[in-house]
Amino acid sequence: SVQPDMYPGNCWAFKGSQGYLVVRLSMKIYPTAFTLEHIPKTLSPTGNITSAPRNFAVYGLDVEYQEGKLLGEYVYDQDGEPLQMFPVMV
């Protein structure tokens, strides 16, 4: 399950500057918004959060390996609140 955790390093780390994550749900849903949380700069051991996601897209899938439907493209504001909400755009 996806659980909140504010300890630095306890995250889904991606090697390099791009990656993807598939979350399989137990039932079909129609989302209205997504939230993304990253530790704030004040809790980062280095004082910065350059590893935080910047540009990201969310797709809806019926099965894992299909192309999917774009639900929105977003930008995480590294100077904003640690927990940010993004509405479904489609």
Backbone torsions as a table, in degrees:
resi	resn	phi	psi	omega
1	SER	NA	159.8	179.7
2	VAL	-93.2	116.7	-177.3
3	GLN	-123.0	144.4	176.3
4	PRO	-67.4	144.4	-179.4
5	ASP	-158.3	121.5	-176.8
6	MET	-102.8	12.9	178.4
7	TYR	-82.1	124.7	179.9
8	PRO	-55.1	132.7	178.5
9	GLY	96.0	-19.8	176.4
10	ASN	-87.3	85.9	-173.2
11	CYS	-155.5	177.7	171.1
12	TRP	-91.6	93.3	-178.7
13	ALA	-84.2	138.7	177.0
14	PHE	-112.5	137.9	175.7
15	LYS	-77.8	131.1	-179.4
16	GLY	86.3	-163.5	-173.7
17	SER	-101.3	-1.0	179.6
18	GLN	-137.4	153.9	177.2
19	GLY	-171.2	177.6	175.9
20	TYR	-147.3	158.7	-177.6
21	LEU	-138.5	132.8	175.4
22	VAL	-112.0	126.6	176.6
23	VAL	-113.1	117.9	-180.0
24	ARG	-94.2	126.1	-179.6
25	LEU	-99.5	159.9	-177.9
26	SER	-79.7	-13.2	178.3
27	MET	-151.6	162.4	179.7
28	LYS	-72.6	135.4	178.2
29	ILE	-129.9	164.1	173.8
30	TYR	-122.5	90.2	-174.5
31	PRO	-68.6	151.3	175.3
32	THR	-111.5	-18.6	-179.6
33	ALA	-162.8	162.9	176.8
34	PHE	-129.1	150.5	172.9
35	THR	-121.3	147.2	177.5
36	LEU	-133.2	132.1	-177.6
37	GLU	-126.3	137.6	175.6
38	HIS	-138.2	150.8	179.1
39	ILE	-59.5	145.6	176.3
40	PRO	-73.2	161.9	179.3
41	LYS	-55.7	-34.3	-176.9
42	THR	-66.5	-24.4	178.8
43	LEU	-97.3	-6.0	-178.8
44	SER	-75.9	132.4	179.3
45	PRO	-59.0	-28.1	-178.9
46	THR	-94.6	-8.5	-178.8
47	GLY	82.1	4.7	175.1
48	ASN	-138.1	166.2	178.9
49	ILE	-129.5	49.6	179.9
50	THR	-65.0	-16.1	177.8
51	SER	-83.1	-6.7	-180.0
52	ALA	-65.6	146.9	176.2
53	PRO	-61.2	148.5	178.1
54	ARG	-114.2	-78.8	177.8
55	ASN	-95.2	131.3	177.2
56	PHE	-148.8	156.4	178.9
57	ALA	-125.9	150.4	178.3
58	VAL	-122.4	131.4	179.3
59	TYR	-119.8	147.8	173.2
60	GLY	-101.5	133.5	-177.9
61	LEU	-127.0	144.7	170.0
62	ASP	-87.0	-35.8	175.7
63	VAL	-134.5	153.6	-168.8
64	GLU	-56.0	-40.3	-170.6
65	TYR	-101.1	14.2	176.5
66	GLN	-82.9	169.7	-178.4
67	GLU	-66.3	-40.1	177.2
68	GLY	89.0	165.8	179.5
69	LYS	-109.8	127.0	179.7
70	LEU	-67.3	122.5	178.4
71	LEU	-98.5	-16.9	177.0
72	GLY	164.2	155.7	174.1
73	GLU	-120.3	135.1	-168.7
74	TYR	-137.7	166.8	175.5
75	VAL	-130.6	123.0	175.1
76	TYR	-81.5	126.2	-178.7
77	ASP	-87.9	105.9	-177.4
78	GLN	-65.4	-16.5	177.3
79	ASP	-98.6	0.7	-179.8
80	GLY	-90.0	-163.6	178.1
81	GLU	-66.5	151.5	179.0
82	PRO	-60.6	-37.9	179.7
83	LEU	-104.1	116.8	-177.4
84	GLN	-122.7	141.7	-178.4
85	MET	-107.9	140.2	-178.3
86	PHE	-130.6	120.3	-178.7
87	PRO	-74.1	151.2	172.3
88	VAL	-63.8	132.3	-175.6
89	MET	-93.9	-18.7	-177.3
90	VAL	-109.9	NA	NA
